[in-house]
Structure formats: structure tokens, C-alpha cells
Amino acid sequence: MRVLIVKTSSMGDVLHTLPALTDAARAIPGIRFDWAVEEGFAQIPTWHESVDNVFPVAIRRWRKAWFSAPIKAERQAFRQKIQALKYDAIIDAQGLIKSAALVTRLARGTKHGMDWSSAREPLASLFYNRRHHIAKQQHAVERTRELFAKSLSYTKPEVQGDYAIAQHFLSASGEAAEPYLVFLHATTRDDKHWPEARWRELLALLQGSGLKVKLPWGAAHEEARAKRLAEHYDFVEVLPRMSLEKVAQILANARAVVSVDTGLSHLTAALDKPNFTIYGPTDPGLIGGYGQNQHTVRPKNSLSTNDIAASQIMDLLHSQRLI
């Protein structure tokens, strides 16, 4: 059986799809997947052993010059690739009009997706041959697992989902020879940040622990923040710009991760790495860290991350015997 997955973005959403592949692979021997995904996340599906072909799509970039000759050529090349095979099933796990109209509609095979009351954008359901009701009040991972189970006619396992990608990145020992923590300090929304003063307080508390701290970044302003955090701490390393795969290797071999609510926090969860995620205004209940060793850190009486003390993170690290 060959199945096409349509799950284009975001990083967290793409990662949240992986446990459904693992379920299907265990329920249906020999099943293989292809995957249509936004070009910026095209590395992620390759980490799962059940995926053969990845079809990068660039809807975000294409929309800026939809009718230009180069973009038209890219769109045509994508159409040819996605139509090269007829699939036993096509599962649109995105549930958006743009993914349904611009990707799912083009593929050849029976198209599955969420029904009118379940899809993120109800009109997307009109593009599917078979529509499945998926209850909304459950974690995004569980919703996708249920969609795959109903689309491919197997019983969804009751155990926690397995991303099945951690082993792809682990060193032989499962941890670096020189133990380190990773601080994921960067996120897109200002109100999701943990103040720089709090990060530096935590670094001060870690001084003398014997642990190194690594700071990844993805944009120039994030690099500048990382350098400010690392100033005067010789045990803190500001990493160079890295590919997503290299960042995954760093995360997979860390002792633990402290993060704000960001895509790389979901990658940490997918790697089964102890992770302490700081939440402010966002609710982790339906889209928070899913997996083993995931810890939610929230302020008690407010929605401000500033009300989370560095000592609270230290207490959690000690309680899990990570320091």
C-alpha cells in the first residue's frame, strides 16, 4: 500500500504527524508513504523510515509571484511529480483550503480528510472523497492519529504515539561525552519570550554545575540575543547557523532542553528528550509538547512568562536528576 500525506506546515504540525505514520506502519505491514510538505520543512519526513519520497511545495513563496514564469515552471514541475503515481490513499492532514485546492486536489487516488465539523477550514472538506469526523478536543497528535486510523481502516492504538525518529540522531552513547543543556530562547511572538534577565539568572544558577549550555539561533536578531545571554559565561556556547538536521542532532544528544513555545520545542519532544517548556499566553493543552519527558512550565496567577522564576526551572532540573 502506498499513501500520500499532505501536511505542509508548520514545523510543529509536521512533527505532530509522525506518530500517525508509526501507527500505520505497525498496523499495515509493507505500507509506504510519500509526503507533500513546505520546502522549509522538507528534511523532517526523511527522518521517518516509512517515508520514501518527499515533494517540497512552496505555497508561501509562490503566492508572492504566482503568475511569473519561474513560479509557473515550479508549480508545473510539482504537479508532474505528485501525479506520477496513483495512490491507494491520499490523506490531507492539513485541513486548509489552500492545501486541499493546491496540493490534495492534484494527486491521483482516493482523498481522505476531516469532515466539515472537524477541519480547520470546513470548506477544505469539499475536496475529499471520504470525510472523517475527528473530535476537536484532543491533542493535535491524537487527532492526526485518529484521522490516519479511520482513513486506512485500522484501530488507533491506545498507547502514547511514537515519533520514531530519535534513533536517527543519537550518538552511540545516547548523550554527548561532555554533558550539556540546550536553551531554545527564540520564538516569533514577543509575549511568548522569557525575558533575557530570567535566562541570565538561570545561567548564573548553573555556573559550577559542570554542564555546558548551547544556544542555537535562526535569525540575526536571535544570534544577537544569544550573544548577550552568553556574555561573561565561558560555559555557554553560541552555536553557528545550522541546518534543521544538525539542530536535531544537537538536541538529541543533550542532557535536557529548556525552551519557550516554539517549533524547535516540538522537535525536542519528537526526539524524546527531557524538555521544560515555558508557556505564557498560549494554552499547551491541544498543541503543546507531546511525548516522553515533556514538562510544562506556566506562571501560577498570570499569563506573563516574566512571572516564571529561574529558580523554578532549576528545581525542576534537580527533581528530574538532570543536574
Secondary structure, DSSP 8 states (H G I E B T S, - for coil): -EEEEE----HHHHHHHHHHHHHHHHHSTT-EEEEEEEGGGTHHHHTSTTEEEEEEE-HHHHGGGTTSHHHHHHHHHHHHHHTSSEEEEEEE-S--HHHHHHTGGGSEEEEEEE-TTTSSSGGGGGG-SEEE---SSS-HHHHHHHHHHHHHT----SS------GGGT--TTSS-SS-EEEEE---SSGGG---HHHHHHHHHHHTTSS-EEEE--SSHHHHHHHHHHHTT-TTEEE-----HHHHHHHHHTSSEEEEESSHHHHHHHHTT--EEEE-SSS-HHHHS--STTEEEE--SS-S-GGGS-HHHHHHHHHHTT--
